[in-house]
Amino acid sequence: MELFSNSYFALFLIILIGFFIGRIKIKGISLDVSGVIFVALVFGHYGIIIPKDFQNLGLVIFIFTIGIQAGPSFFESFKKHGRELTILASMLVVSASFITFLVIYFFNIDKNLGIGLLTGSLTSTPGLAAAIDATDSPLASIGYGIGYPFGVIGVILFVNFLPRILRVNMKDEEKKYLEETMADYPEIISKNFIVENENVIGKNFGDLNIRFMTKAVISRVMHEGKVKLPENDTILHKEDIVVAVGSNEALERIRILIGPETKLEIPLGSNFDVRSVLVTNKDVVKKTLGQLHELSKYHATVTRIRRSGIDLSPSPSSGLQFGDKITVICQKENMKQVSEIFGDDDRQLSNTDFFPIAAGIILGILVGKLSLNFNSFSLSLGLTGGILLVALILGRTGKTGPIMWTMTGASNQLLRQFGLLFFLASVGSSAGSSLEQTFNQYGLELFMYGIMITLIPMIITVIAARYFFKINFLILLGTLTGGMTSTPGLAAVDNMTDTDAPALAYATVYPVAMVILIVVAKILSLL
């Protein structure tokens, strides 16, 4: 049919049917966006191939948006879970390599074919490049072609069915993950205190430096029935009432410093206003609250910062990020000017600047092409690794001069889905085109070896993660897809949760798995 020769028509038809199939639930299980790749396999089998340019375009956009989103939290996550995840990723790749060695040794499989089978089963293109370089044999590519289809499909099916097999409630795991994350960010509350400590009576806020000493913020002071915002020259008198905002620990320090807690309320007063303001002014992004001298000019106090669903206690050293929602208290006549300092324009949250996206992807491609040359082999990050590394760094940096690297959640999600669908449709049709031919040429035996190399290491890793490391299930899923260097697998997991836990784990273990696999390919070639 002439329409199917039109790659654009075929691409969007695959996406349309894939979405329809992905939404079908059988006993609570659905393929979701992964349905696209299975439809693409069928199209590829019948000779309808989506050009590889769509695959690469989708891959770079998908990986870049993952890195940009994960960047702000990645390095903290690596400090917290890096050792365990590195061990698990190493375990996965080494066990896959050991199974490959056993297949080569006991079943008399050509080692060049076996090395290709290993890289295909782990869907690693950099691994294939290393295998071809080490073996100088076409058998490596053939082995890769045999292992690759199930390497793609197997990981997707495994991560989709694993929650049901282990009877894991994904919502409960999300709740546990969020609780673990929130443990590092105590709840921000407010309490009222009476000034009774003789050591602070008669002293002003500038001398006391209360925010530095207690990590809490004094938002209002009432003296003889009159309410005012605290300033450096504001003096504390006996039986004044102050409103403090901070964590329970910070407020306990306020109690010790100032005096006992009271249930007496301080009325806000008709001349004051409290408002949540959005940080959308690029000029204040990355600046600290202490650098915003205009706040003192308008006698404004920031009492809390809400970022990514978490309330943070502000301090003069608190840096601002685009999209932060801050709570500000000041006199009503000054609120407009204070809001303008931060931007407070929600329309900016829906705008997407493509300049930093293009610049970031170009930087990632260039970094991926850099290589370290050794006597017997060279090592490079490749397309995926280069873009992922650069995106993580840029996401953490946030802003360079006038360039904002971060994106709003809505923009990131839209671009990620766009890239993901293109990638899945192209990679699926490519794998489907050679599936029957490879099966007919090499029979069921090699396919079974590839299935073993894909599945057994993941099972071993799941057992180790659940019973020895006891890591969160969402992090485990990300570790599996990163260890298998499986972008389609990450795509499947990413659609199973609203948290960034899988993406953070994937970004942590992917480079480790890639390097180990390249080294193993070199070692196996020397056997």
Secondary structure, DSSP 8 states (H G I E B T S, - for coil): -GGGGSHHHHHHHHHHHHHHHHT--BTTB--GGGHHHHHHHHHHHTT----HHHHHHHHHHHHHHHHHHHHHHHHHHHHHHHHHHHHHHHHHHHHHHHHHHHHHHHS---HHHHHHHHHHHTT-HHHHHHHHHHH--HHHHHHHHHHHHHHHHHHHHHHHHHHHHTT--HHHHHHHHHHHHHTTS---EEEEEE---TTTTT-BHHHH-HHHHHS-EEEEEEETTEEE---TT-B--TT-EEEEEE-HHHHHHHHHHT--EE-------TTEEEEEEEB--TTTTT-BGGG-THHHHTT-EEEEEEETTEEE---TT-B--TT-EEEEEEEHHHHHHHHHHHB--GGGGG---HHHHHHHHHHHHHHHH-EEE-SS-EEE-HHHHHHHHHHHHHHHH-EETTEE----HHHHHHHHHHHHHHHHHHHHHHHHHHHHHHHHHHHHHHHHHHHHHHHHHHHHHHHHIIIII---HHHHHHHHHHHTT-HHHHHHHHTT-SSSHHHHHHHHHHHHHHHHHHHHHHHHHT-
